[in-house]
Amino acid sequence: MKKFSVIFLLVIPCLLINCDSPDDPNANGNNTGGDVTITTVTPEYIYADDEITINGTGFSTVPSENLVEMGTSSGTFYAYQVSDPSDPDPTLPYFTVLSATSTQLVVKVKNETAQEKLNFEFYNDYPYRVRVTTKGKSGMGAIQHAKRLVIFHLGSVDVVNHIVGCLDYVQPGDSVHMDGSGFYGICNLTIDNKTIPVKEKKITELRFKVPYNQFGSEENCVDKFVNVKVTNGDGKSFEKEIHFAAAPPMVIFGASFDKTDYGPGSGTANLTVSGYCLYSSAMFRLNGPAGYQLIGSLNASSYASEVVVPFSLTSLQPGSYSVNIKKNIGADFGFPVASFTISE
């Protein structure tokens, strides 16, 4: 068995993107030794996790006697990847021969670690060479097209400025830009097994908005992990767990009392709060000359955009008053959003 070659990782980018001219004279398969030949390599468009069929002649019917290598158009081939602590099979060839006849080999990249390394290098869709060596004799062909497997991370989340709300990375109502690769064809996106419409798509990015009404009526911003899965038009998929809060962001656009000045002993001051997804459990605090005069909840209907809160003034002494609003008892009240004065 050949020893590991440190050169493998250093040159695999050239291997996969064909740093030499794509006009390879051997790109369609030429016999380079004895009676081993390669006539075709399928499928035409290959992903890193695909089973690859190599048709030709002179192969051994014993799978382990066929060494499958890949290389650049300059003729440099590599059979093993550098030892990797995360690789469960560091001593095995890069390609595993699954089945073998004298005229056909079915092979696959040996494990997920190797697939990830191979997929990471699929920057350009160029041919790269394949060589089969059987009992000292070799034949050469080429993989014509490479496609990258689906992989992604959340590049950015665009939200309106929260006055109160959740602090998690993603929550209902957010617009999300997903960076990645392998987004070929019509892509299906799910969060917690709920389908989310894709707004924009390129091979390397997806953009979508998380609907605010598909994840229950949570109002306490419980942070949890949910499964996010993307499946492309070829049926290839990738999924990962992300931090997620089921509640949409509560945002206050404005708040004002029906008057700025009230006479002594006046009956009621009405506070109108407008915003996005106001929570019924959101708390207010009335501050005045004697400190915290009153604490209560907004009692908004589920995810309302406006709520009117009445304040009884009969027991309040003259002076200046302001109102702060917070999401729940465990949150900070933050800064004042509206104020009024009771005259002498």
Buried (B, 14 or more C-beta within 10 A) or exposed (E): EEEBBEEBBEBBEBBBBBBBEBEBEBBBBBBBBEEBBBBBBBBEBBBBBBBBBBBBBBBBEEBEEBBBBBBBBEEBBBBBBBEBEEBEBBEBBBBBBEEBEEBBBBBBBBBBBBBBBBBBBBEEBBBBBBBBBBEEBBBBBBBBEBBBBBBBEBEEBEBBEBBBBBEBBBBBBBBBBBEBBBBBEEBBBBBBEEEBEBEEBEEEBBBBBBBBEEBEEBBBBEEEEBEBBBBBEBEBBBEEEBEBBBBBBBBBBEBBBEEEEBEEEBEEBEBBBBBBBBBBBBBBBBBBEEEEBBEEBBEBEEBBBEBEBEBEBEEBEBEEBBBBBBBBEEBEBBEBBBBBEBEE
